């Protein structure tokens, strides 16, 4: 369908189906007018399962929203939530959006409201209707607007249903279609003459970024006549302003309604020249001015700067603060290259690149963090450097008390006095959580004034206290410390609050993980044998080590069962996966094997019966197993194997071999699978070693290498006592810090009986 290949090119709507285009454009325009928005869009299902695509967008520059053109339905974004739930998602202000969807605000840290209405007809889900409008802080979306938006979505659903019935396409493919606004007006003659008298370059843009008026100074500065600029997208006419480094500034100007100021370096027509860019948005368009005499040094994370002595500010301060230094920057001789598309290759410093990258890196890294310690480490490594912080403390809520979970940069022992504080205590770390509002203190004096008598760890600095709230549930609070007084721009406050929501979600996930690990460990410990039977002529020793990655506890198990016929069953197995489910399945299989063994079943019957049981209990789950039936008196062994690693046999003379037991597929795959039995003899002084693959597998190495290493270790070990042999075999793996799988080991040594 439509195409938009770069920030500087308008989408081509020529190949969009006329009927579909008309329906979507009409719906977006109607919704925009119905609820008083300034932008609207429609997401539709795509041919790819689980993927929504932005089909049409109007009211704002489409190119600025490229990161949100595609939306997976399982993502934590309001569009996906509305589609999944079939319920409207109404976010009247930034605070409500940050508390529910911090990922959205981390990418769009501006003051705006957004409304999402699912487009459904019966059980048919077409997509989601989206409207952006000015924020109404603290005031929810009214009933009338809710109803108007719902009716607009219902009408769109009815139109799409009729379109589908007539054979039209209601799935979207390709890029979104931009709805063109009316041609921008050049303005009254008097206003034109007044603007032409200005020495500063002035351009007027409509809400989609198209150039309307261009004054004489702008024509002279840019070296382009007005007729060649008017009616074109800004980034099409001036491609150097389309560099990705400036996208966030334009998004802020078009979405927040507040003035935005930033420096930009021109492209191939004036290499090395930096211009100051000022955006002054209004409901009907944006005025853009260009000036000279600026330098490129700026802090992307803080477009505005506060006077540290102007007083403490919290998130309730929503007024804009301009950067007084923006227009007083000195010229620079820095050079600039341009690529084939006319974009400027900015010479951004390492610190500036880090500031741009680290908030994004934090969001990405948090998705990989599993434990609370890992989450805290990620915050230390990514969040602090991004904002120039030096201190970090994370407190977690438990039974209406806050407990210190992580700290760095504070004097040793200073935070101990706050560990375990009740939610009734008046402290900023407590009140930020109980009120759900972040608190920013631009100097330690401001903090001391707001909280008289509070212990301070330093006389100079600044502090930010952030609530950690995940899906409306309080998790804890986060403290960021800075060595010097500093201001916090509105953008910084929004980003920090949104990132706090991501941290809270990661910590809540980590706590669930920790609880599941504890449960799985307890279950695993309860299900593994606490002692092995003692029999004449045979010694047995078992060992188990949990993994150090993932869910840590898996489904590995071993067992030794005394059968009614005086024989001894040696069993080892490995259930796919980790965690509570794997441990529970392991317990069921262990019980099944014991029941079959005690009933006098043959090895083939034991393994086949367990295979059928697993298929009946948990289709799709599978496990490996090795079952050996030993006669302690004679040493005869009958063995059956289901996809499990081959056991090792150490002969009395020390020679050690990898056995070649016949076997079948793993348990849980084929109900008709057969498991042949292999017979062998265990002579006096020999040792059988049964193990799971965690003992011999290492990332990047063939499993045969690990088996050979284990064989060599068993061959070199002293044959007795057997406990020392087991310890030696497992110690090498146990000393490995990065162990992705758990390990089970079972040794059996024949000490007497018939030769």
C-alpha positions as CSV (number, residue, x, y, z in Angstrom):
1,X,0.0,0.0,0.0
2,X,1.4,3.4,0.9
3,X,5.1,4.0,1.1
4,X,7.3,6.5,3.1
5,X,10.9,5.7,2.7
6,X,12.6,8.4,4.7
7,X,11.9,11.3,7.1
8,X,12.2,13.7,4.2
9,X,9.8,12.0,1.8
10,X,6.0,12.1,1.9
11,X,4.2,8.7,1.6
12,X,2.9,7.7,-1.7
13,X,-0.8,6.9,-1.5
14,X,-1.3,6.1,-5.1
15,X,-1.4,2.3,-4.7
16,X,-3.8,2.3,-1.7
17,X,-7.2,0.7,-2.6
18,X,-9.6,3.5,-3.2
19,X,-12.5,2.0,-1.2
20,X,-10.3,1.1,1.8
21,X,-8.6,4.5,1.7
22,X,-11.9,6.4,1.6
23,X,-13.3,4.4,4.6
24,X,-10.2,5.0,6.7
25,X,-9.7,8.6,5.9
26,X,-13.4,9.3,6.6
27,X,-13.2,7.5,10.0
28,X,-9.9,9.2,11.1
29,X,-11.2,12.7,10.1
30,X,-14.6,12.1,11.9
31,X,-12.9,10.8,15.1
32,X,-10.5,13.8,15.1
33,X,-13.4,16.2,14.9
34,X,-15.7,14.3,17.3
35,X,-13.4,14.4,20.3
36,X,-11.4,17.6,19.6
37,X,-8.1,16.0,18.8
38,X,-5.1,17.3,16.8
39,X,-4.1,13.9,15.3
40,X,-5.7,10.6,14.6
41,X,-4.7,7.2,13.2
42,X,-6.0,3.8,12.5
43,X,-4.2,0.5,13.1
44,X,-5.4,-2.6,11.2
45,X,-4.5,-6.2,11.3
46,X,-1.9,-7.3,8.8
47,X,-1.4,-10.7,7.1
48,X,1.2,-11.5,9.7
49,X,-0.4,-13.1,12.7
50,X,-0.1,-10.9,15.8
51,X,1.0,-7.8,14.0
52,X,-0.9,-4.5,13.7
53,X,0.1,-1.9,11.1
54,X,-0.6,1.8,11.2
55,X,-2.8,2.2,8.1
56,X,-3.7,5.9,8.1
57,X,-2.5,8.9,10.1
58,X,-3.5,12.6,10.0
59,X,-2.8,15.8,11.9
60,X,0.9,15.4,12.6
61,X,4.0,14.6,10.5
62,X,3.7,10.9,9.7
63,X,7.4,10.5,9.4
64,X,8.1,11.4,13.0
65,X,6.2,8.3,14.2
66,X,8.0,5.7,12.2
67,X,8.9,3.7,15.3
68,X,5.2,3.1,16.0
69,X,4.1,2.1,12.5
70,X,4.3,-1.5,13.5
71,X,2.8,-2.9,16.7
72,X,2.9,-6.5,18.0
73,X,-0.3,-7.3,19.8
74,X,1.5,-8.8,22.8
75,X,3.5,-5.6,23.4
76,X,2.9,-3.4,26.6
77,X,1.5,-0.5,24.6
78,X,-2.0,1.0,24.7
79,X,-2.7,0.2,21.1
80,X,-2.0,-3.5,21.7
81,X,-3.9,-3.5,25.0
82,X,-7.0,-2.0,23.4
83,X,-6.8,-4.7,20.6
84,X,-6.2,-7.6,23.0
85,X,-8.8,-6.6,25.6
86,X,-11.5,-5.2,23.3
87,X,-11.8,-2.3,25.7
88,X,-11.0,1.3,25.2
89,X,-7.8,2.7,26.7
90,X,-8.2,6.4,27.6
91,X,-5.1,8.3,28.8
92,X,-6.0,11.9,29.7
93,X,-2.5,13.0,30.6
94,X,1.2,12.0,30.8
95,X,0.8,10.8,34.4
96,X,-1.9,8.3,33.7
97,X,0.1,7.1,30.6
98,X,3.3,6.7,32.6
99,X,1.6,4.7,35.4
100,X,0.1,2.2,32.9
101,X,2.4,2.3,29.8
102,X,5.9,3.5,30.7
103,X,7.2,2.1,27.5
104,X,5.0,4.5,25.5
105,X,6.2,7.6,27.5
106,X,9.8,6.5,27.4
107,X,9.7,7.0,23.7
108,X,7.3,10.0,23.7
109,X,8.1,11.9,26.9
110,X,5.7,14.8,26.1
111,X,2.5,16.2,27.6
112,X,-0.4,14.9,25.6
113,X,-3.6,12.8,25.9
114,X,-4.3,9.7,23.8
115,X,-7.5,7.7,23.3
116,X,-7.6,4.2,21.9
117,X,-10.8,2.5,20.8
118,X,-10.9,-1.1,19.5
119,X,-12.6,-1.5,16.1
120,X,-14.7,-4.6,16.4
121,X,-17.8,-6.2,14.9
122,X,-19.0,-9.1,16.9
123,X,-16.1,-11.5,17.2
124,X,-14.2,-9.8,14.4
125,X,-11.3,-7.6,15.4
126,X,-10.2,-5.2,12.7
127,X,-7.8,-2.9,14.6
128,X,-7.7,0.2,16.8
129,X,-8.8,3.8,16.3
130,X,-6.3,6.3,17.9
131,X,-6.8,10.0,18.7
132,X,-4.2,12.4,20.1
133,X,-5.3,15.6,21.8
134,X,-4.2,18.1,24.4
135,X,-3.8,16.7,27.9
136,X,-6.3,17.4,30.7
137,X,-4.1,16.7,33.8
138,X,-6.1,15.1,36.5
139,X,-9.4,15.2,34.5
140,X,-10.5,11.9,33.0
141,X,-12.0,11.6,29.6
142,X,-15.6,12.7,29.7
143,X,-18.6,10.4,29.0
144,X,-19.6,12.4,25.9
145,X,-16.2,12.0,24.4
146,X,-16.1,8.3,25.2
147,X,-19.4,7.8,23.5
148,X,-18.5,9.8,20.4
149,X,-15.2,7.9,20.1
150,X,-17.1,4.6,20.5
151,X,-19.6,5.5,17.8
152,X,-16.8,6.5,15.4
153,X,-15.2,3.1,15.9
154,X,-18.5,1.3,15.5
155,X,-19.2,3.1,12.2
156,X,-15.7,2.2,11.0
157,X,-16.3,-1.4,12.0
158,X,-19.6,-1.5,10.1
159,X,-17.9,0.1,7.0
160,X,-15.1,-2.5,7.1
161,X,-17.5,-5.3,7.5
162,X,-19.4,-4.2,4.4
163,X,-16.1,-3.7,2.6
164,X,-15.1,-7.3,3.4
165,X,-18.4,-8.7,2.4
166,X,-18.0,-7.0,-1.0
167,X,-14.6,-8.6,-1.4
168,X,-12.6,-5.6,-0.3
169,X,-9.3,-5.9,1.6
170,X,-9.4,-5.1,5.3
171,X,-5.9,-6.3,6.1
172,X,-3.2,-3.6,5.8
173,X,0.1,-4.2,4.1
174,X,3.1,-1.9,3.8
175,X,3.6,1.6,5.2
176,X,0.9,3.9,6.5
177,X,-1.1,6.4,4.4
178,X,-0.8,10.1,5.3
179,X,-4.0,12.1,5.0
180,X,-3.0,15.5,3.4
181,X,-4.2,18.7,5.0
182,X,-5.6,21.6,3.0
183,X,-2.8,23.6,1.2
184,X,-1.1,25.9,3.7
185,X,-2.0,29.6,3.3
186,X,0.7,32.1,2.8
187,X,-1.0,34.6,5.1
188,X,-2.3,38.1,4.8
189,X,-0.3,40.6,2.8
190,X,0.2,42.9,5.9
191,X,1.5,40.0,8.0
192,X,3.9,39.0,5.2
193,X,5.4,42.5,4.9
194,X,5.8,42.6,8.7
195,X,7.6,39.3,8.8
196,X,9.8,40.2,5.8
197,X,11.1,43.1,7.8
198,X,12.6,40.7,10.3
199,X,16.3,39.8,10.1
200,X,15.5,36.4,11.5
201,X,14.5,33.6,9.2
202,X,10.8,32.6,9.7
203,X,8.9,29.7,8.2
204,X,5.3,28.7,9.0
205,X,4.4,25.0,9.0
206,X,1.0,23.3,9.2
207,X,0.3,20.5,11.7
208,X,1.7,18.0,9.2
209,X,5.0,19.8,8.7
210,X,4.3,21.4,5.3
211,X,5.8,24.8,4.7
212,X,3.3,27.6,4.2
213,X,4.9,31.0,4.5
214,X,8.7,31.8,4.1
215,X,10.0,35.3,4.9
216,X,12.7,37.0,2.9
217,X,15.4,36.4,5.6
218,X,14.7,32.6,5.4
219,X,15.0,32.7,1.6
220,X,18.4,34.4,1.9
221,X,19.7,32.2,4.7
222,X,18.6,29.0,3.0
223,X,19.5,30.1,-0.6
224,X,16.1,28.8,-1.8
225,X,13.2,30.9,-3.2
226,X,9.9,30.8,-1.4
227,X,8.0,29.1,-4.3
228,X,10.4,26.2,-4.1
229,X,9.7,25.7,-0.4
230,X,5.9,26.4,0.0
231,X,3.7,23.4,0.0
232,X,6.5,20.9,0.6
233,X,7.3,18.9,3.8
234,X,9.9,20.6,5.8
235,X,12.2,17.5,5.8
236,X,11.7,17.2,2.0
237,X,12.7,20.8,1.3
238,X,15.5,20.9,4.0
239,X,16.7,17.3,4.3
240,X,19.4,18.2,6.8
241,X,16.6,18.8,9.3
242,X,15.5,15.2,8.8
243,X,18.5,13.7,10.6
244,X,17.4,11.2,13.2
245,X,19.2,13.3,15.9
246,X,16.5,16.0,15.5
247,X,13.4,13.7,15.4
248,X,12.8,13.9,19.2
249,X,12.9,17.7,19.1
250,X,10.2,17.8,16.4
251,X,8.1,15.3,18.1
252,X,8.3,17.5,21.3
253,X,7.2,20.6,19.4
254,X,4.4,19.0,17.5
255,X,3.0,17.0,20.4
256,X,3.6,19.0,23.6
257,X,2.6,22.4,22.5
258,X,5.6,23.9,24.3
259,X,8.4,25.9,22.5
260,X,11.4,23.8,21.6
261,X,15.0,25.1,20.9
262,X,17.9,23.1,19.5
263,X,21.0,23.5,17.3
264,X,21.2,21.8,13.9
265,X,24.0,21.6,11.4
266,X,23.3,22.3,7.8
267,X,23.9,19.9,4.9
268,X,25.9,20.0,1.7
269,X,25.0,23.6,0.8
270,X,26.7,25.1,3.9
271,X,28.9,22.4,5.4
272,X,30.0,23.2,9.0
273,X,27.3,25.9,9.6
274,X,25.3,25.5,12.8
275,X,21.9,27.1,13.1
276,X,19.6,27.6,16.1
277,X,16.2,26.1,15.4
278,X,13.2,27.3,17.4
279,X,9.7,25.8,17.2
280,X,6.7,27.7,18.4
281,X,3.6,25.3,18.1
282,X,0.0,26.3,18.2
283,X,-3.3,24.5,17.4
284,X,-3.3,25.5,13.8
285,X,0.4,25.1,13.0
286,X,4.1,25.7,14.0
287,X,6.3,28.7,13.5
288,X,9.9,27.8,12.9
289,X,12.7,30.3,13.1
290,X,16.4,29.8,12.2
291,X,19.3,31.8,13.6
292,X,23.1,31.7,13.3
293,X,25.9,31.9,15.9
294,X,25.4,28.7,17.8
295,X,27.7,25.9,18.7
296,X,26.8,22.2,18.6
297,X,27.4,21.4,22.2
298,X,24.2,20.5,23.9
299,X,22.8,17.9,26.2
300,X,20.1,15.8,24.4
301,X,18.7,14.6,27.7
302,X,18.1,18.1,28.9
303,X,16.9,20.6,26.3
304,X,16.0,23.2,29.0
305,X,17.9,24.2,32.1
306,X,16.7,25.4,35.5
307,X,18.3,27.8,37.9
308,X,19.5,25.6,40.8
309,X,18.6,28.4,43.2
310,X,15.1,29.0,41.9
311,X,13.5,26.5,44.3
312,X,12.6,22.8,44.5
313,X,10.3,21.5,41.8
314,X,8.2,18.4,41.7
315,X,6.3,16.8,38.8
316,X,3.5,19.3,39.5
317,X,5.5,22.0,37.8
318,X,4.4,21.8,34.2
319,X,5.4,25.2,32.9
320,X,8.1,25.4,30.2
321,X,11.6,26.6,30.9
322,X,13.6,27.9,28.0
323,X,17.3,27.5,27.7
324,X,18.8,31.0,28.1
325,X,22.1,29.9,26.7
326,X,20.7,28.6,23.4
327,X,21.2,31.8,21.5
328,X,24.5,32.8,23.2
329,X,26.5,29.9,22.0
330,X,29.7,30.5,20.2
331,X,30.5,29.5,16.6
332,X,32.4,26.3,16.0
333,X,34.7,25.3,13.2
334,X,33.6,21.7,13.4
335,X,33.2,20.2,9.9
336,X,30.3,18.1,8.7
337,X,30.0,15.5,6.0
338,X,26.9,14.6,4.2
339,X,25.8,11.2,3.0
340,X,24.2,10.5,-0.3
341,X,20.8,11.3,1.0
342,X,21.8,14.8,2.1
343,X,21.8,14.0,5.8
344,X,24.4,15.5,8.1
345,X,26.8,13.1,9.8
346,X,26.8,14.9,13.2
347,X,30.1,14.8,15.2
348,X,28.3,14.1,18.4
349,X,30.6,13.5,21.3
350,X,30.9,10.3,23.2
351,X,29.1,11.7,26.2
352,X,26.2,13.0,24.0
353,X,25.9,9.7,22.1
354,X,25.8,8.0,25.5
355,X,23.1,10.3,26.7
356,X,21.0,9.5,23.6
357,X,21.6,5.8,23.9
358,X,21.5,4.9,27.5
359,X,17.7,5.4,28.3
360,X,17.0,3.1,25.3
361,X,19.6,0.7,26.4
362,X,18.1,0.6,29.9
363,X,14.7,-0.3,28.5
364,X,16.2,-3.1,26.4
365,X,18.5,-4.4,29.2
366,X,15.6,-4.5,31.7
367,X,13.8,-7.0,29.5
368,X,16.8,-9.4,30.0
369,X,17.1,-8.9,33.7
370,X,15.7,-11.8,35.7
371,X,16.5,-11.2,39.4
372,X,16.1,-8.1,41.5
373,X,19.9,-7.8,41.7
374,X,20.2,-8.0,37.9
375,X,17.5,-5.3,37.6
376,X,19.4,-3.0,40.0
377,X,22.7,-3.6,38.3
378,X,21.2,-2.6,34.9
379,X,19.8,0.6,36.4
380,X,23.2,1.4,37.9
381,X,25.0,0.8,34.6
382,X,22.5,2.5,32.2
383,X,20.3,5.0,34.1
384,X,22.9,6.8,36.2
385,X,25.4,7.6,33.4
386,X,22.6,8.8,31.1
387,X,21.6,11.6,33.5
388,X,25.0,12.2,35.2
389,X,24.0,10.6,38.5
390,X,26.4,9.3,41.1
391,X,24.1,7.7,43.7
392,X,21.4,5.1,43.5
393,X,19.2,3.4,46.0
394,X,16.3,1.1,45.4
395,X,13.8,0.2,48.1
396,X,11.2,-2.6,47.8
397,X,7.8,-2.6,49.5
398,X,6.9,-5.5,51.8
399,X,4.1,-5.5,54.3
400,X,3.8,-1.7,54.3
401,X,7.5,-1.2,54.9
402,X,10.3,-0.2,52.5
403,X,13.4,-2.3,52.6
404,X,16.7,-1.4,51.0
405,X,17.4,-3.7,48.1
406,X,20.3,-2.0,46.3
407,X,22.6,1.0,46.9
408,X,25.6,2.5,45.3
409,X,27.5,5.8,45.7
410,X,26.2,6.6,49.2
411,X,28.5,6.7,52.3
412,X,28.8,3.3,53.8
413,X,26.0,2.6,56.3
414,X,24.2,5.9,55.7
415,X,21.1,4.3,54.3
416,X,20.8,1.7,57.0
417,X,18.7,4.1,59.2
418,X,16.0,4.1,56.5
419,X,15.9,0.4,56.0
420,X,12.5,-1.0,56.9
421,X,10.7,2.3,57.4
422,X,7.0,2.3,57.6
423,X,4.8,4.0,55.0
424,X,3.6,6.2,57.8
425,X,6.9,8.0,58.1
426,X,7.3,11.4,56.4
427,X,10.3,10.8,54.1
428,X,10.6,11.7,50.4
429,X,11.3,8.0,49.5
430,X,8.1,7.1,51.2
431,X,5.9,9.9,50.0
432,X,6.9,9.5,46.4
433,X,5.4,5.9,46.6
434,X,2.3,6.7,48.6
435,X,1.4,9.7,46.4
436,X,2.6,8.1,43.2
437,X,4.3,11.4,42.2
438,X,8.0,11.8,41.5
439,X,9.8,14.4,43.5
440,X,12.8,16.5,42.3
441,X,15.0,18.6,44.5
442,X,17.5,20.7,42.6
443,X,19.8,21.2,45.6
444,X,20.3,19.6,49.0
445,X,19.2,22.9,50.6
446,X,15.8,22.5,48.9
447,X,15.5,18.9,50.2
448,X,16.4,20.0,53.7
449,X,13.8,22.9,53.5
450,X,11.1,20.5,52.4
451,X,11.9,17.9,55.0
452,X,13.4,19.7,58.1
453,X,15.7,17.5,60.1
454,X,16.1,14.8,57.5
455,X,19.6,13.3,57.6
456,X,21.7,14.3,54.5
457,X,24.6,12.4,53.1
458,X,26.1,15.5,51.5
459,X,25.8,19.3,51.6
460,X,25.9,19.8,47.9
461,X,24.0,18.0,45.2
462,X,20.6,17.2,43.9
463,X,18.1,14.3,44.4
464,X,15.3,12.7,42.5
465,X,12.8,10.4,44.2
466,X,10.8,8.2,41.8
467,X,7.8,5.9,42.6
468,X,8.1,2.4,41.4
469,X,4.6,1.4,40.4
470,X,3.8,-1.5,38.1
471,X,0.3,-1.8,36.6
472,X,-1.1,0.3,39.4
473,X,0.6,-1.8,42.2
474,X,3.3,-0.2,44.4
475,X,6.6,-1.9,44.2
476,X,9.0,0.4,45.9
477,X,10.9,3.7,45.4
478,X,14.1,4.7,43.6
479,X,16.5,7.5,44.7
480,X,18.9,9.1,42.2
481,X,21.7,11.3,43.6
482,X,23.8,14.0,41.8
483,X,27.0,15.5,43.1
484,X,26.1,19.0,42.0
485,X,23.0,21.1,42.0
486,X,21.1,20.7,38.8
487,X,17.7,21.4,37.2
488,X,15.4,18.8,35.8
489,X,13.7,19.8,32.5
490,X,10.1,18.7,31.8
491,X,11.5,16.2,29.3
492,X,13.9,14.7,31.8
493,X,11.1,14.4,34.4
494,X,8.9,12.6,32.0
495,X,11.6,10.3,30.8
496,X,12.7,9.5,34.4
497,X,9.2,8.8,35.5
498,X,8.5,6.6,32.5
499,X,11.8,4.7,33.1
500,X,10.8,4.3,36.8
501,X,7.7,2.5,35.5
502,X,9.9,0.1,33.4
503,X,12.1,-0.5,36.5
504,X,9.0,-1.2,38.6
505,X,7.7,-3.7,36.0
506,X,11.1,-5.4,35.9
507,X,11.3,-5.6,39.7
508,X,7.8,-7.0,39.9
509,X,8.7,-9.6,37.4
510,X,11.9,-10.4,39.3
511,X,10.0,-10.9,42.5
512,X,7.6,-13.3,40.9
513,X,10.7,-15.1,39.5
514,X,12.3,-15.3,42.9
515,X,9.1,-16.7,44.4
516,X,8.9,-19.3,41.6
517,X,12.5,-20.2,42.1
518,X,12.0,-20.7,45.8
519,X,8.9,-22.8,45.2
520,X,10.7,-24.9,42.5
521,X,13.7,-25.4,44.8
522,X,11.4,-26.6,47.6
523,X,9.6,-28.9,45.2
524,X,12.8,-30.2,43.7
525,X,14.2,-30.9,47.2
526,X,11.1,-32.6,48.4
527,X,10.9,-34.9,45.3
528,X,14.5,-36.0,45.1
529,X,15.4,-38.9,47.4
530,X,16.8,-37.8,50.7
531,X,18.7,-41.1,51.2
532,X,19.5,-44.0,49.0
533,X,18.9,-47.7,50.0
534,X,21.8,-49.6,51.5
535,X,22.2,-53.0,50.0
536,X,24.8,-55.7,50.3
537,X,27.3,-55.9,47.5
538,X,26.4,-52.5,46.1
539,X,27.2,-48.9,46.9
540,X,25.2,-46.0,45.4
541,X,25.8,-42.3,45.6
542,X,23.7,-39.4,44.0
543,X,24.4,-35.8,43.5
544,X,22.3,-32.8,42.2
545,X,23.3,-29.2,41.3
546,X,20.8,-26.6,40.2
547,X,21.7,-24.4,37.2
548,X,22.9,-20.8,37.6
549,X,20.9,-19.3,34.8
550,X,17.2,-19.0,33.9
551,X,14.9,-20.6,36.4
552,X,17.9,-22.4,37.9
553,X,15.8,-25.4,39.0
554,X,15.0,-27.9,36.3
555,X,13.5,-31.4,35.9
556,X,16.6,-33.6,36.4
557,X,16.2,-36.5,38.9
558,X,17.8,-39.7,40.0
559,X,16.5,-42.6,42.1
560,X,17.4,-46.0,43.4
561,X,14.4,-48.4,44.0
562,X,14.4,-51.7,45.8
563,X,12.1,-54.0,43.9
564,X,10.2,-56.9,45.4
565,X,12.3,-59.4,43.6
566,X,15.5,-58.4,45.4
567,X,16.7,-56.4,42.4
568,X,17.9,-52.8,42.5
569,X,16.5,-50.2,39.9
570,X,18.9,-47.4,39.0
571,X,17.1,-44.5,37.4
572,X,18.1,-41.1,36.0
573,X,16.0,-38.7,33.9
574,X,15.7,-35.1,32.6
575,X,12.4,-33.3,32.0
576,X,12.5,-30.5,29.4
577,X,12.4,-27.0,30.8
578,X,13.0,-25.4,34.2
579,X,10.9,-24.1,37.1
580,X,7.9,-25.3,38.9
581,X,6.3,-27.0,35.9
582,X,9.4,-29.1,35.2
583,X,9.9,-30.0,38.8
584,X,6.2,-31.0,39.1
585,X,6.5,-33.2,36.0
586,X,9.7,-34.7,37.3
587,X,7.9,-35.7,40.5
588,X,5.1,-37.4,38.6
589,X,7.6,-39.3,36.4
590,X,9.7,-40.4,39.4
591,X,6.5,-41.7,41.1
592,X,5.5,-43.5,38.0
593,X,8.9,-45.2,37.6
594,X,8.8,-46.3,41.2
595,X,5.3,-47.7,40.9
596,X,6.2,-49.7,37.8
597,X,9.5,-50.9,39.3
598,X,7.8,-52.0,42.6
599,X,5.2,-53.9,40.5
600,X,7.9,-56.1,39.0
601,X,7.7,-54.7,35.5
602,X,10.5,-55.3,33.1
603,X,12.7,-52.4,32.1
604,X,11.0,-52.2,28.7
605,X,7.6,-52.1,30.5
606,X,8.7,-49.4,32.9
607,X,10.0,-47.1,30.2
608,X,7.0,-47.7,27.9
609,X,4.5,-47.2,30.7
610,X,6.2,-44.0,31.8
611,X,6.2,-42.7,28.2
612,X,2.4,-43.3,27.9
613,X,1.8,-41.7,31.2
614,X,3.7,-38.5,30.2
615,X,1.7,-38.3,27.0
616,X,-1.6,-38.6,28.9
617,X,-0.5,-36.1,31.6
618,X,1.1,-33.3,29.6
619,X,0.9,-33.5,25.8
620,X,3.9,-31.6,24.4
621,X,6.1,-32.2,27.3
622,X,9.0,-34.6,27.0
623,X,11.8,-36.1,29.0
624,X,14.8,-38.4,28.7
625,X,15.4,-41.4,30.9
626,X,17.8,-44.3,31.6
627,X,16.5,-47.3,33.6
628,X,18.8,-50.1,34.7
629,X,17.8,-53.1,36.7
630,X,20.7,-54.6,38.7
631,X,21.0,-57.9,40.4
632,X,23.5,-57.1,43.3
633,X,24.4,-60.8,43.8
634,X,25.3,-61.7,40.2
635,X,26.0,-58.3,38.8
636,X,23.7,-58.8,35.8
637,X,22.1,-55.6,34.4
638,X,19.2,-55.1,32.1
639,X,19.0,-51.5,30.7
640,X,16.5,-49.5,28.7
641,X,17.2,-46.0,27.5
642,X,14.8,-43.2,26.2
643,X,16.9,-40.5,24.5
644,X,19.3,-40.2,27.4
645,X,23.1,-39.8,27.3
646,X,24.9,-43.1,27.3
647,X,26.2,-44.2,30.8
648,X,29.8,-44.8,31.6
649,X,31.3,-48.0,32.9
650,X,34.6,-48.1,34.8
651,X,36.2,-51.5,35.0
652,X,38.1,-52.8,38.0
653,X,41.4,-52.2,36.2
654,X,40.5,-48.5,35.7
655,X,39.7,-48.7,32.0
656,X,36.5,-46.6,31.4
657,X,34.2,-46.8,28.4
658,X,31.1,-45.2,27.1
659,X,28.4,-47.8,26.9
660,X,26.4,-48.4,23.7
661,X,22.9,-49.1,25.0
662,X,20.1,-49.5,22.5
663,X,17.4,-47.0,23.0
664,X,14.2,-45.3,21.8
665,X,13.0,-41.7,21.4
666,X,12.5,-39.5,24.4
667,X,9.4,-39.9,26.5
668,X,6.3,-38.0,25.6
669,X,6.7,-38.1,21.8
670,X,5.4,-41.3,20.4
671,X,2.8,-43.5,22.2
672,X,3.8,-46.5,20.1
673,X,7.6,-46.1,20.8
674,X,9.5,-49.2,21.7
675,X,12.5,-49.4,24.1
676,X,14.8,-52.4,23.6
677,X,16.7,-53.8,26.5
678,X,20.4,-54.3,26.6
679,X,22.0,-56.9,28.9
680,X,25.5,-56.5,30.5
681,X,27.4,-57.6,33.6
682,X,28.8,-55.4,36.4
683,X,31.9,-57.1,37.8
684,X,33.1,-56.6,41.4
685,X,35.1,-53.3,41.6
686,X,33.4,-51.7,38.6
687,X,31.5,-48.5,38.7
688,X,28.4,-47.4,36.7
689,X,28.0,-43.6,36.1
690,X,24.6,-42.3,35.1
691,X,24.3,-38.5,34.5
692,X,22.2,-35.8,32.8
693,X,23.4,-33.6,30.0
694,X,24.1,-30.6,32.2
695,X,27.3,-32.4,33.4
696,X,28.7,-32.8,29.9
697,X,27.2,-29.9,27.8
698,X,28.9,-26.6,27.5
699,X,27.8,-23.8,25.1
700,X,29.8,-23.9,21.9
701,X,31.2,-27.3,22.5
702,X,30.1,-30.7,21.1
703,X,28.5,-32.9,23.7
704,X,31.0,-35.7,22.8
705,X,33.8,-33.5,24.1
706,X,32.1,-33.2,27.4
707,X,31.4,-37.0,27.6
708,X,35.1,-37.7,26.9
709,X,36.1,-35.2,29.6
710,X,33.8,-37.0,32.1
711,X,35.1,-40.4,31.0
712,X,38.7,-39.3,31.5
713,X,37.9,-37.9,35.0
714,X,36.2,-41.2,36.0
715,X,39.1,-43.2,34.7
716,X,41.5,-41.1,36.8
717,X,39.5,-41.1,40.0
718,X,40.1,-43.4,42.9
719,X,37.5,-46.2,42.9
720,X,36.7,-45.8,46.6
721,X,35.2,-44.2,48.6
722,X,32.5,-43.7,46.0
723,X,31.4,-40.4,47.6
724,X,34.8,-38.9,46.8
725,X,34.5,-40.1,43.2
726,X,31.1,-38.4,42.9
727,X,32.4,-35.2,44.4
728,X,35.3,-35.2,42.0
729,X,33.1,-35.7,38.9
730,X,30.7,-33.0,39.9
731,X,33.1,-30.4,41.4
732,X,34.4,-29.2,38.1
733,X,30.9,-28.3,36.9
734,X,29.9,-26.9,40.3
735,X,32.8,-24.4,40.1
736,X,31.5,-23.0,36.9
737,X,29.7,-19.7,37.6
738,X,27.8,-19.7,34.2
739,X,25.9,-23.0,34.2
740,X,22.7,-22.9,32.1
741,X,21.4,-26.3,33.1
742,X,21.0,-28.4,36.3
743,X,23.0,-31.6,36.8
744,X,22.1,-35.0,38.2
745,X,24.7,-37.8,38.8
746,X,24.2,-41.3,40.0
747,X,27.0,-43.7,40.7
748,X,26.7,-47.4,41.5
749,X,29.7,-49.6,42.5
750,X,29.6,-53.4,42.9
751,X,31.6,-54.3,46.0
752,X,31.0,-58.1,46.2
753,X,28.8,-61.1,45.2
754,X,29.4,-63.6,42.4
755,X,32.6,-62.9,40.4
